[in-house]
């Protein structure tokens, strides 16, 4: 076999990989004993959004993830293994699914760069069961992608996952991998392609402003009756365009408008996509070190430096906003303690975004090897930042007040690898895109002292920022 001087080409025909495939072919693996080969190699630098733009198919599961502040982005395309389920035990079943898949995976890697090896991409809905049957996403989606392109600190990693069974053809497997490398390399100096002509659209609030304010007033009465201390009420904005929304144009806009947020997109393989720019990390685990964010309490950014500083000062010194923030800190620390972790509360600070600023307190902990990341996700979701306190009562109130299904809004989305490293965000500042229709979501935390007009203004501020990116 002729070996090309190209490192990537050389790895495609790596002797160890070739011998493994040859052994599987000779053994004639039974069709009910499927294995997965995971291949990771470094390739020339390419923008994962460009790859996502050119290679993502609407009838496949896809995931896009970007964090500019960490200089990382991931595009995951297609699925060789997937789980889609509802129910209260969705997190534990997802954990078992990942562990079962890992037992079938044999990995070959040219690199030890971040995002090499198998990564599982996950999306969970806010509630474990959707009341409205037309919600396009299941309560839990977990998948191992067929192709993955990741960039971290200007280094680009291609990951391929291939199913191996009795009917394998070594040359076909290696040729498919090489052709995909060639296809991706061809995209290296290209940009996402989309029409920049402005779209015409109509919009309509799902709840309508007056109904939202009435819900806030009713929630305040429930709080005064001491049934709960906080509830997060969301509103949705339905947008209809004269042309189909361009997913990649929207993601490109989001990355430009919200460079300090997590940019994300999850497809359901049926043409719908859930996208957004979230400022809120649920958990990040790297080498057993966990970081999570208490993010609650909000104020608008100012139009001038003086106004901006004044708004920040009011936020930091607001008893109402600080109370809302402390509820989230207390919940997170107690939840981590219940899992046997020892949380450390770091110094509070401001999280300043392009159009809004939040009170922000990072919390850290060491994660024992026997605690899977999804156990922590299950314990934390939903936090008081997106549901309220007490949690069960708040969730019942959300069901009562909100006339729409939250779906993936304010729920965990992210990835986990074979070593227990992971990152999950909370799917806020988000939208469900379906052809020429989009539903935008945003919410506000209601506590004692909340003003209905100000809460409505906060929600509309968040919705308008998202609308700007979509259209």
Buried (B, 14 or more C-beta within 10 A) or exposed (E): EEEEEBEBBBBBBBEEBBEBBEEBBEEEBEEEEBBBBBBBBBBBEBBBBBBBBBBBEBEBBBBBBBBBEEEBBBBBBBBBBBBBBBEEBBBBBBBBBBEEBBEBBBBBBBBEBBBBBBBBBBBBBBBBEBEEEEBBBBBBBBBBBBBBBBBBEEBBBBBBBBBBBBEBEBEEBBEBBBEBBEEBBEBBEEEBEBEEEEBEBEBEBBBEBEBBBBBBEBBBEBBEEEBBBBBBBBBBBBBEBEEEBBBBBBBBBBBEBBBEBBBBBBBBBEEBBBBBBBBBBBBBBBEBEBBBBBBBBBBBBBEEEEEBEEBBEEBBEBEBBBBBBBBBBBBBBEBBEEBEBEBEBEEBEEBBBBBBBBBBBBBBBBBEEEBBBBBBBBBBBBBBBBBBBBBEBBBBBBEEBBEBBBBBBBBBBBBBBBEBBBBBBBBBBBBBBBEBBBBBBBBBBBBEEBBBEBBBBBBBBBBEBBBEBBB
